[in-house]
């Protein structure tokens, strides 16, 4: 009797699926891929810090700030910061949770 081995393929843990279609600049989106997080460098973080500060925002821990998370999300997804700023709050929190968790896990 032949033994069958089933290998489960782990999905993209950085793929954020939206509850509802999100329209941004005339285009509909159902998801956003943040897998670029794995390629971030310390120089990227320094660049994000500089961008965050230039907006006049201040945070005790940048990586926990919604504004900073929008900048990081933009960097790793090749979508403009405004895309993330325009998301419904519930979707924004999903993005924030994934990015903040990435930095601390």
C-alpha positions in Angstrom: 0.0 0.0 0.0 1.4 3.4 -1.0 1.6 6.1 1.6 0.4 9.5 0.6 2.1 12.5 2.1 0.1 15.7 2.1 2.1 18.9 2.3 0.1 22.0 3.2 1.3 25.1 1.4 1.4 28.0 3.7 -0.3 31.0 2.2 1.1 34.5 2.0 0.9 35.7 5.6 1.4 39.3 4.4 -1.6 39.3 2.0 -4.3 41.5 3.5 -7.7 40.7 2.1 -10.3 43.5 2.4 -13.8 42.9 3.7 -15.2 45.0 0.9 -13.8 46.2 -2.4 -11.8 49.4 -1.9 -11.8 51.9 -4.7 -8.8 54.2 -5.0 -8.3 56.6 -7.8 -10.8 54.8 -10.0 -9.4 51.3 -9.5 -10.9 48.5 -7.3 -8.8 46.6 -4.9 -9.7 43.5 -2.9 -6.3 42.9 -1.3 -2.9 44.3 -0.8 0.4 42.3 -0.6 2.8 43.4 2.1 5.3 40.6 1.5 7.9 43.2 0.7 8.3 43.5 4.5 10.8 40.6 4.3 13.1 42.7 2.1 13.2 45.9 4.3 16.6 47.1 5.3 17.7 49.3 8.2 18.3 52.0 5.6 14.7 51.7 4.5 13.6 52.2 8.1 15.8 55.3 8.4 14.2 56.7 5.3 10.7 56.0 6.7 11.7 57.7 9.9 12.8 60.8 8.0 9.5 60.8 6.0 7.4 60.4 9.1 9.2 63.2 10.9 8.9 65.5 7.9 5.1 65.2 8.1 5.2 66.8 11.5 4.0 63.6 13.3 5.5 62.5 16.5 5.3 59.1 18.2 7.0 57.4 21.2 7.4 54.3 19.0 7.2 55.1 15.3 6.4 51.5 14.3 3.2 51.6 16.4 1.9 54.8 14.8 -0.7 54.6 12.0 1.1 57.3 10.0 4.4 55.5 10.1 2.8 52.2 9.2 1.2 53.8 6.2 4.7 54.9 5.1 6.1 51.4 5.6 3.1 49.8 3.8 3.7 52.2 0.9 7.4 51.2 0.7 6.7 47.5 0.7 3.7 47.4 -1.7 4.6 50.1 -4.3 1.4 51.8 -3.6 1.2 55.5 -2.6 0.9 56.5 1.1 -2.4 58.0 0.2 -3.8 54.5 -0.7 -3.2 53.4 2.9 -4.5 56.7 4.4 -7.7 56.3 2.5 -8.5 52.8 3.6 -11.5 52.2 5.8 -10.4 52.1 9.5 -11.0 48.4 9.9 -8.6 47.6 6.9 -6.1 50.1 8.2 -6.0 48.3 11.5 -5.3 45.0 9.7 -2.4 46.6 8.0 -1.1 48.2 11.2 -1.3 44.9 13.1 0.6 43.0 10.4 3.4 45.5 10.1 3.7 46.2 13.9 3.7 42.4 14.5 6.4 41.9 11.8 8.7 44.2 13.7 8.3 42.5 17.0 8.2 38.8 16.0 
